[in-house]
């Protein structure tokens, strides 16, 4: 049975809203041309393709199925399992857990243990992993060649899948000029790299722990991929909460001035003076108390974790709108003195109409740039908040929780470095793609660059 949590519904609502926005942009030339310029830039097309890959993973992880397992004796388990489509696709990574830490591509545990062999002799050695390299009779000799062969196979599978996609796009666009566009060429080249990487993960994942395992033996690659949804939800939902407040108050403060400007300035100055971490910590703690006192409203661990994630998005949105509001106020103060705005007001055009038709379109480039930059900043903010234990629920997969757990792992001897490295690489890739896309949007939408 399909089951959607609150954040899942929000994610799908954002996707539907994005598709409607794309349809609207395609119908209007003045909106279509700057976006075409964005995607015709190499960095714009490449970064957007990377962001789409992350978004697809987030959507797969937001489509959840609740079902009852069948026990070995034939009876149906009363407790339903809640798994996403991504969980089902990553079943080998999800189920193949070890006893404790193991290095990337290792076939033995990371620390020595006392082990008794078949002859009853007790030895101090590195125990063999249950799943990592278990298909090899002599992994010390055969592992390198096996990894090489499976890597080549994965690259081949990825290339074949990309070739099928390439031929489909070429067939569908043979009567149009879409196939000749620079944007599609850059995107296809980026997609080739993504497909090859997925192919390698698909061929090696069932046989090795590519990024090692953590303290409880869970695959780090599985944790890192599952954390993508949390980063996307934090960045996207918080931005959606923040935008209406910032745009409305910023335009009103700059255009109406007087007491309206004074009240709005007092509001965002006061809010900016309060440390955001304190507000977030206080709200999260109050939410935890409320959930503890009303357990009947949150019957499962998933419900509690999802509600905490949603509250974190709302809190971050309510505390992060001040910067954009101040920026829009300053830009509106300048635009309201332009000749075309003064002429419109002199001709008797209503002030709300002037705001909608003349002021808002001329500040949208600032809004677009801020959206993408704030997205990357919020992904990093989640990591910081989870690091100090006021972020998402500890049971939620997130890069912040992985970094928080790595504090103790980096302090032990020998150092367990791979969970922190995995979280850093994936988070760095997403944030870098968002920042590069923001640069392309800025260059295309900034009126001064025309």
C-alpha positions as CSV (number, residue, x, y, z in Angstrom):
1,X,0.0,0.0,0.0
2,X,1.3,3.4,-1.0
3,X,2.0,5.6,2.1
4,X,3.1,9.2,2.1
5,X,4.5,11.1,5.0
6,X,4.1,14.9,5.3
7,X,7.5,15.6,3.8
8,X,6.8,13.2,1.0
9,X,3.6,15.0,0.1
10,X,5.5,18.3,0.2
11,X,8.2,16.9,-2.1
12,X,5.7,15.8,-4.7
13,X,3.9,19.1,-4.4
14,X,7.1,20.9,-5.1
15,X,7.8,18.7,-8.1
16,X,4.3,19.3,-9.5
17,X,4.8,23.0,-8.9
18,X,8.1,22.9,-10.7
19,X,6.6,21.2,-13.7
20,X,3.8,23.8,-13.9
21,X,6.4,26.6,-13.7
22,X,8.4,25.0,-16.5
23,X,5.2,24.8,-18.6
24,X,4.5,28.4,-17.9
25,X,8.0,29.5,-18.7
26,X,7.9,27.7,-22.0
27,X,4.9,29.7,-23.1
28,X,6.4,33.1,-22.5
29,X,9.3,34.3,-24.6
30,X,10.7,36.8,-22.1
31,X,11.0,34.0,-19.5
32,X,12.1,31.3,-22.0
33,X,15.1,33.2,-23.4
34,X,17.1,33.8,-20.2
35,X,16.5,30.2,-19.1
36,X,17.7,29.0,-22.5
37,X,20.9,31.1,-21.9
38,X,21.3,29.4,-18.5
39,X,21.2,25.9,-20.0
40,X,23.3,26.8,-23.0
41,X,26.2,27.5,-20.7
42,X,28.3,24.4,-20.0
43,X,28.3,24.9,-16.2
44,X,24.6,25.6,-16.2
45,X,23.7,22.4,-18.1
46,X,26.1,20.2,-16.2
47,X,25.2,21.4,-12.8
48,X,21.5,21.2,-13.5
49,X,21.9,17.6,-14.7
50,X,23.7,16.7,-11.5
51,X,20.9,18.4,-9.4
52,X,18.3,16.4,-11.4
53,X,20.1,13.2,-10.5
54,X,20.0,14.0,-6.8
55,X,16.3,15.0,-7.2
56,X,15.5,11.7,-8.8
57,X,17.0,9.8,-5.9
58,X,15.0,12.0,-3.5
59,X,11.8,11.3,-5.3
60,X,12.5,7.5,-5.2
61,X,13.1,7.8,-1.5
62,X,9.9,9.7,-1.0
63,X,7.7,7.0,-2.6
64,X,7.0,4.7,0.3
65,X,5.2,1.3,0.4
66,X,3.8,-0.2,3.5
67,X,3.5,-3.9,3.5
68,X,3.3,-6.9,5.8
69,X,6.1,-9.5,5.8
70,X,5.3,-13.2,5.5
71,X,6.9,-15.2,8.3
72,X,8.7,-18.5,7.7
73,X,5.7,-20.4,9.2
74,X,3.4,-18.8,6.7
75,X,1.8,-16.3,9.0
76,X,1.6,-12.6,8.2
77,X,3.6,-10.3,10.4
78,X,1.3,-7.8,12.2
79,X,3.8,-5.1,12.1
80,X,4.0,-3.5,8.7
81,X,7.3,-2.5,7.1
82,X,7.6,0.9,5.5
83,X,10.1,1.0,2.7
84,X,10.7,3.4,-0.1
85,X,11.2,2.5,-3.7
86,X,14.9,3.4,-3.2
87,X,15.1,1.0,-0.3
88,X,13.8,-1.8,-2.5
89,X,16.3,-0.9,-5.3
90,X,19.2,-0.9,-2.7
91,X,18.1,-4.1,-1.0
92,X,21.6,-5.7,-1.2
93,X,23.2,-2.7,0.5
94,X,20.3,-2.5,3.0
95,X,20.4,-6.1,4.1
96,X,24.0,-7.0,3.9
97,X,25.2,-5.8,7.3
98,X,28.3,-6.8,9.1
99,X,29.3,-7.0,12.7
100,X,31.1,-3.7,12.9
101,X,33.5,-1.5,11.1
102,X,35.2,-2.5,7.8
103,X,37.2,-0.5,5.3
104,X,36.1,0.2,1.8
105,X,36.3,-2.9,-0.4
106,X,37.6,-4.9,2.6
107,X,37.0,-8.6,3.1
108,X,37.9,-8.6,6.8
109,X,36.8,-6.5,9.7
110,X,38.7,-3.4,10.7
111,X,39.8,-4.6,14.1
112,X,41.3,-7.9,15.3
113,X,39.3,-10.3,17.3
114,X,39.8,-13.6,19.1
115,X,38.6,-16.3,16.7
116,X,38.5,-20.1,17.0
117,X,39.0,-22.0,13.7
118,X,37.6,-25.5,12.8
119,X,40.5,-27.2,14.5
120,X,39.7,-25.5,17.9
121,X,42.7,-23.2,17.8
122,X,42.1,-19.7,19.1
123,X,43.9,-16.9,17.2
124,X,44.1,-13.1,17.3
125,X,43.2,-12.1,13.7
126,X,41.0,-10.0,11.5
127,X,37.7,-12.0,11.1
128,X,36.3,-12.6,7.6
129,X,33.3,-10.4,6.7
130,X,29.9,-12.1,6.2
131,X,29.1,-10.4,2.9
132,X,32.1,-8.3,1.7
133,X,34.1,-10.5,-0.7
134,X,32.3,-13.6,0.5
135,X,32.0,-14.9,-3.1
136,X,35.8,-15.2,-3.3
137,X,37.6,-18.4,-2.1
138,X,40.9,-16.5,-1.7
139,X,40.2,-12.8,-1.6
140,X,43.7,-11.8,-0.8
141,X,44.8,-13.0,-4.2
142,X,41.6,-12.7,-6.3
143,X,40.1,-9.4,-5.0
144,X,41.9,-6.9,-7.1
145,X,41.2,-8.7,-10.4
146,X,37.6,-9.3,-9.4
147,X,37.1,-5.6,-8.6
148,X,38.7,-4.6,-11.9
149,X,36.5,-7.0,-13.9
150,X,33.3,-5.9,-12.2
151,X,34.2,-2.2,-12.7
152,X,34.6,-2.8,-16.4
153,X,31.3,-4.6,-16.5
154,X,29.6,-1.7,-14.6
155,X,31.1,0.8,-17.0
156,X,29.8,-1.3,-19.9
157,X,26.3,-1.6,-18.4
158,X,26.2,2.2,-17.8
159,X,27.3,3.0,-21.3
160,X,24.7,0.6,-22.8
161,X,21.9,2.2,-20.7
162,X,23.2,5.7,-21.8
163,X,23.3,4.6,-25.5
164,X,19.6,3.5,-25.3
165,X,18.7,6.9,-23.8
166,X,20.8,8.7,-26.4
167,X,19.0,6.8,-29.3
168,X,15.6,7.4,-27.8
169,X,16.2,11.2,-27.5
170,X,17.7,11.3,-31.0
171,X,14.7,9.5,-32.4
172,X,12.1,11.7,-30.6
173,X,13.9,14.9,-31.6
174,X,14.9,14.1,-35.2
175,X,12.3,16.4,-36.6
176,X,13.1,19.3,-34.3
177,X,16.2,21.3,-33.4
178,X,16.3,20.2,-29.8
179,X,19.0,17.6,-30.5
180,X,21.3,20.3,-31.8
181,X,21.1,22.4,-28.7
182,X,24.2,22.9,-26.6
183,X,22.2,22.3,-23.4
184,X,21.3,18.7,-24.5
185,X,24.9,17.9,-25.5
186,X,26.3,19.0,-22.2
187,X,23.5,17.2,-20.3
188,X,24.1,14.0,-22.3
189,X,27.8,14.0,-21.5
190,X,27.1,14.5,-17.8
191,X,24.4,11.8,-17.9
192,X,27.0,9.4,-19.4
193,X,29.3,9.9,-16.4
194,X,26.3,9.4,-14.0
195,X,25.2,6.2,-15.7
196,X,28.7,4.8,-15.7
197,X,29.0,5.6,-12.0
198,X,25.7,4.0,-11.2
199,X,26.7,0.9,-13.3
200,X,29.9,0.5,-11.3
201,X,27.9,0.8,-8.0
202,X,25.3,-1.7,-9.2
203,X,27.9,-4.4,-10.1
204,X,30.2,-3.9,-7.1
205,X,27.6,-3.2,-4.4
206,X,26.2,-6.7,-4.0
207,X,29.7,-8.1,-3.5
208,X,31.6,-5.4,-1.6
209,X,31.0,-2.6,0.8
210,X,32.3,0.1,-1.6
211,X,32.5,2.8,1.1
212,X,32.9,0.4,4.1
213,X,30.6,-0.1,7.0
214,X,30.0,1.8,10.2
215,X,30.0,0.8,13.9
216,X,26.9,-1.4,13.6
217,X,28.0,-2.9,10.3
218,X,25.6,-0.9,8.1
219,X,26.8,-0.1,4.6
220,X,28.1,3.5,4.4
221,X,27.2,3.9,0.8
222,X,23.5,3.1,1.6
223,X,23.5,5.7,4.4
224,X,25.0,8.3,2.1
225,X,22.5,7.7,-0.7
226,X,19.6,7.7,1.8
227,X,20.8,11.1,3.2
228,X,20.3,12.8,-0.2
229,X,16.5,13.1,0.5
230,X,17.1,14.8,3.8
231,X,19.4,17.4,2.2
232,X,16.9,18.1,-0.6
233,X,13.9,18.4,1.8
234,X,15.8,20.8,4.1
235,X,17.0,23.0,1.2
236,X,13.7,23.0,-0.9
237,X,11.0,23.2,1.8
238,X,12.8,25.8,3.8
239,X,13.3,28.0,0.7
240,X,9.6,27.7,-0.1
241,X,8.6,28.7,3.5
242,X,11.0,31.7,3.4
243,X,10.3,33.1,-0.1
244,X,6.7,34.4,0.4
245,X,7.6,36.2,3.6
246,X,10.8,37.7,2.2
247,X,9.3,38.9,-1.1
248,X,6.1,40.3,0.3
249,X,7.7,42.2,3.2
250,X,10.8,43.3,1.2
251,X,8.7,44.8,-1.6
252,X,6.2,46.5,0.8
253,X,9.0,48.0,2.9
254,X,10.8,49.5,-0.2
255,X,7.7,50.6,-2.1
256,X,5.4,52.0,0.5
257,X,8.1,53.3,2.9
258,X,6.8,55.4,5.9
259,X,5.4,53.5,8.8
260,X,5.2,50.3,6.8
261,X,8.9,50.4,6.2
262,X,9.6,51.2,9.9
263,X,7.5,48.2,11.1
264,X,9.1,45.7,8.7
265,X,12.6,47.0,9.5
266,X,11.9,46.7,13.2
267,X,10.6,43.1,12.6
268,X,13.6,41.8,10.7
269,X,16.1,43.7,12.7
270,X,14.8,42.2,15.9
271,X,14.7,38.7,14.4
272,X,18.2,39.0,13.1
273,X,19.4,40.0,16.6
274,X,18.3,36.7,18.1
275,X,20.8,33.9,17.5
276,X,19.1,31.5,15.1
277,X,20.5,28.4,16.8
278,X,18.7,29.4,20.0
279,X,15.4,29.7,18.3
280,X,15.8,26.4,16.5
281,X,17.0,24.6,19.6
282,X,14.1,26.0,21.7
283,X,11.5,25.0,19.1
284,X,12.9,21.6,18.5
285,X,13.0,20.9,22.2
286,X,9.4,22.1,22.6
287,X,8.3,19.9,19.7
288,X,10.0,16.9,21.4
289,X,8.2,17.5,24.6
290,X,4.9,17.8,22.7
291,X,5.5,14.5,20.9
292,X,6.5,12.8,24.1
293,X,3.3,14.0,25.8
294,X,1.1,13.0,22.9
295,X,2.3,9.6,21.7
296,X,-1.0,8.7,20.2
297,X,-0.4,11.3,17.4
298,X,2.9,9.8,16.4
299,X,2.4,6.0,16.4
300,X,5.7,5.1,14.6
301,X,9.3,6.1,14.6
302,X,8.9,7.3,11.0
303,X,6.1,9.6,11.9
304,X,8.0,11.2,14.7
305,X,11.2,11.6,12.6
306,X,9.2,13.0,9.7
307,X,7.4,15.6,11.9
308,X,10.7,16.7,13.4
309,X,12.1,17.2,9.9
310,X,9.1,19.2,8.8
311,X,9.3,21.4,11.9
312,X,13.0,22.0,11.2
313,X,12.2,23.2,7.7
314,X,9.5,25.6,9.0
315,X,11.8,26.9,11.7
316,X,14.7,27.5,9.3
317,X,12.3,29.2,6.9
318,X,10.9,31.5,9.5
319,X,14.4,32.5,10.7
320,X,16.2,32.8,7.3
321,X,14.0,35.3,5.4
322,X,15.6,38.5,6.8
323,X,18.6,38.6,4.4
324,X,16.6,38.4,1.2
325,X,14.0,40.8,2.7
326,X,16.7,43.4,3.4
327,X,18.1,42.9,-0.1
328,X,14.7,43.3,-1.9
329,X,13.9,46.4,0.2
330,X,17.1,48.1,-1.0
331,X,16.5,47.2,-4.6
332,X,12.8,48.3,-4.5
333,X,13.8,51.7,-3.1
334,X,15.9,52.2,-6.2
335,X,13.4,50.8,-8.7
336,X,10.5,52.9,-7.3
337,X,12.3,56.1,-8.4
338,X,12.8,54.9,-12.0
339,X,11.1,56.9,-14.7
340,X,8.7,54.1,-15.9
341,X,7.5,53.5,-12.3
342,X,7.0,57.2,-11.6
343,X,5.1,57.5,-14.9
344,X,2.9,54.6,-14.1
345,X,2.0,56.1,-10.7
346,X,1.4,59.5,-12.3
347,X,-1.0,57.9,-14.8
348,X,-3.1,56.5,-11.9
349,X,-2.0,52.8,-12.0
350,X,-2.8,51.1,-8.8
351,X,0.2,50.5,-6.5
352,X,-0.3,46.8,-6.3
353,X,-0.4,46.6,-10.1
354,X,2.9,48.6,-10.3
355,X,4.5,46.2,-7.8
356,X,3.3,43.2,-9.8
357,X,4.2,44.4,-13.3
358,X,7.2,46.7,-12.8
359,X,8.9,46.1,-9.5
360,X,8.7,42.3,-9.0
361,X,10.0,41.3,-12.5
362,X,13.0,43.6,-12.0
363,X,14.0,42.0,-8.6
364,X,13.4,38.3,-9.7
365,X,17.0,37.9,-10.7
366,X,18.0,38.6,-7.1
367,X,15.3,36.1,-5.9
368,X,16.5,33.4,-8.3
369,X,20.1,33.8,-7.2
370,X,19.2,33.8,-3.5
371,X,17.0,30.7,-3.9
372,X,19.9,28.6,-5.3
373,X,22.5,30.0,-2.9
374,X,20.2,29.6,0.1
375,X,19.5,26.0,-0.9
376,X,23.2,25.1,-0.7
377,X,23.6,27.1,2.5
378,X,20.6,25.2,4.1
379,X,22.1,21.8,3.1
380,X,25.2,22.8,5.1
381,X,23.1,24.2,7.9
382,X,21.4,20.8,8.4
383,X,24.9,19.3,8.8
384,X,25.9,21.9,11.4
385,X,22.6,21.6,13.4
386,X,22.7,17.8,13.4
387,X,26.3,18.0,14.5
388,X,25.2,19.8,17.7
389,X,22.2,17.4,18.1
390,X,19.4,19.9,17.4
391,X,18.9,19.0,13.7
392,X,16.9,16.0,12.3
393,X,16.0,13.0,14.4
394,X,18.9,10.6,15.1
395,X,17.0,7.9,13.3
396,X,16.9,9.9,10.1
397,X,19.6,9.3,7.6
398,X,21.4,12.6,7.0
399,X,24.9,13.8,6.2
400,X,24.8,15.8,9.4
401,X,24.1,12.8,11.5
402,X,26.9,10.9,9.7
403,X,29.3,13.8,10.5
404,X,28.1,13.9,14.1
405,X,28.8,10.2,14.5
406,X,32.2,10.6,12.9
407,X,33.4,12.7,15.9
408,X,34.1,9.7,17.9
409,X,35.2,7.6,15.0
410,X,37.9,10.2,14.1
411,X,39.1,10.1,17.7
412,X,39.7,6.4,17.9
413,X,42.7,4.4,17.0
414,X,42.9,3.4,14.2
415,X,40.9,6.2,12.7
416,X,37.6,5.4,10.9
417,X,37.7,8.0,8.1
418,X,35.4,6.7,5.4
419,X,31.9,7.7,6.9
420,X,33.0,11.4,7.2
421,X,34.7,11.3,3.7
422,X,31.5,9.8,2.1
423,X,29.2,12.4,3.6
424,X,31.7,15.2,2.6
425,X,32.0,14.1,-1.0
426,X,28.2,13.7,-1.6
427,X,27.4,17.0,0.2
428,X,30.2,18.8,-1.6
429,X,28.9,17.6,-5.0
430,X,25.4,18.8,-4.3
431,X,26.4,22.2,-2.9
432,X,29.0,22.7,-5.7
433,X,26.4,21.9,-8.4
434,X,23.9,24.4,-6.7
435,X,26.5,27.1,-6.6
436,X,27.6,26.7,-10.2
437,X,23.9,26.7,-11.3
438,X,23.4,29.9,-9.3
439,X,26.3,31.6,-11.1
440,X,24.7,30.7,-14.5
441,X,21.3,32.0,-13.3
442,X,22.9,35.2,-12.1
443,X,24.7,35.8,-15.4
444,X,21.5,35.2,-17.4
445,X,18.9,37.0,-15.3
446,X,20.9,40.1,-14.1
447,X,19.7,43.0,-16.2
448,X,23.1,44.7,-15.9
449,X,24.7,41.8,-17.8
450,X,22.5,42.2,-20.9
